[in-house]
């Protein structure tokens, strides 16, 4: 997390750097640096921070 913040200035800025990606690519990128974050956790996280996510049954 500290490396991402150092590189992008904040975690919010890191998330904004992923704006050009579609949902599925964003999940793939997010699950790489965070070992405990899987597809479902990534969906819940993105949904909770008001990022665009597909309907639960469509993910």
KEKE-3310 file (N, C-alpha, C; in steps of 0.2 Angstrom, whole numbers, plus 5000, padded with zeros to 4 digits):
npx = (5004:5010:5019:5011:5005:5016:5020:5009:5004:4992:4980:4968:4971:4978:4967:4961:4970:4966:4955:4953:4952:4941:4929:4932:4946:4951:4948:4957:4969:4969:4969:4981:4992:4987:4987:4977:4965:4952:4942:4928:4930:4936:4925:4916:4923:4925:4912:4908:4916:4910:4913:4910:4902:4897:4880:4877:4874:4879:4893)
npy = (4994:5006:5008:5010:5022:5030:5030:5035:5046:5045:5033:5035:5042:5032:5023:5031:5031:5019:5021:5021:5007:4993:4985:4972:4971:4980:4973:4963:4969:4975:4964:4959:4965:4964:4951:4944:4948:4944:4940:4942:4949:4961:4965:4969:4979:4989:4992:4997:5009:5016:5014:5010:4996:4979:4972:4961:4947:4947:4948)
npz = (5000:5004:4994:4983:4986:4987:4974:4967:4974:4982:4988:4982:4970:4964:4962:4953:4942:4936:4929:4915:4912:4909:4920:4922:4919:4928:4940:4939:4939:4952:4960:4959:4967:4980:4990:4998:4991:4982:4967:4971:4983:4978:4970:4980:4987:4976:4974:4986:4987:4978:4965:4947:4945:4939:4939:4953:4949:4937:4937)
capx = (5000:5014:5022:5006:5004:5022:5020:5003:5002:4987:4976:4963:4975:4979:4961:4959:4974:4963:4949:4953:4951:4935:4928:4936:4953:4952:4948:4963:4975:4968:4970:4988:4996:4984:4986:4970:4959:4950:4937:4922:4932:4937:4919:4913:4927:4924:4905:4908:4919:4906:4915:4906:4902:4891:4876:4880:4874:4883:4900)
capy = (5000:5012:5009:5013:5029:5034:5031:5039:5051:5043:5027:5038:5043:5025:5021:5035:5028:5013:5023:5019:5000:4991:4982:4965:4972:4983:4968:4959:4974:4976:4958:4957:4968:4962:4944:4942:4951:4940:4943:4944:4955:4967:4968:4972:4985:4994:4994:5001:5015:5019:5013:5007:4988:4976:4969:4955:4941:4948:4949)
capz = (5000:5004:4988:4978:4988:4985:4967:4964:4979:4987:4985:4978:4964:4961:4959:4947:4937:4933:4926:4908:4912:4911:4926:4923:4919:4935:4945:4938:4941:4959:4964:4959:4973:4987:4991:5000:4988:4976:4963:4975:4987:4973:4968:4986:4988:4971:4975:4993:4986:4973:4958:4943:4945:4936:4944:4956:4945:4930:4938)
cpx = (5004:5017:5018:5005:5010:5022:5015:5001:4997:4984:4971:4966:4976:4973:4959:4964:4971:4957:4948:4952:4943:4935:4933:4943:4955:4953:4955:4969:4975:4970:4977:4992:4994:4983:4980:4964:4958:4945:4931:4924:4933:4930:4916:4917:4925:4917:4905:4911:4916:4909:4910:4907:4896:4886:4879:4880:4877:4890:4904)
cpy = (5006:5013:5012:5020:5033:5035:5035:5045:5050:5037:5029:5039:5037:5022:5024:5033:5022:5015:5021:5011:4998:4987:4976:4966:4976:4978:4964:4963:4974:4970:4956:4959:4966:4955:4941:4944:4947:4943:4946:4950:4961:4970:4972:4979:4990:4996:4998:5008:5019:5019:5010:4999:4985:4974:4963:4949:4941:4948:4943)
cpz = (5000:4998:4983:4980:4986:4978:4964:4968:4984:4984:4981:4971:4960:4958:4952:4941:4933:4929:4919:4907:4913:4917:4927:4923:4926:4940:4945:4940:4949:4963:4964:4965:4980:4987:4993:4997:4982:4972:4967:4980:4983:4971:4974:4987:4983:4972:4981:4992:4980:4966:4954:4943:4941:4941:4947:4952:4939:4931:4936)
residu = (UNK:UNK:UNK:UNK:UNK:UNK:UNK:UNK:UNK:UNK:UNK:UNK:UNK:UNK:UNK:UNK:UNK:UNK:UNK:UNK:UNK:UNK:UNK:UNK:UNK:UNK:UNK:UNK:UNK:UNK:UNK:UNK:UNK:UNK:UNK:UNK:UNK:UNK:UNK:UNK:UNK:UNK:UNK:UNK:UNK:UNK:UNK:UNK:UNK:UNK:UNK:UNK:UNK:UNK:UNK:UNK:UNK:UNK:UNK)
# end
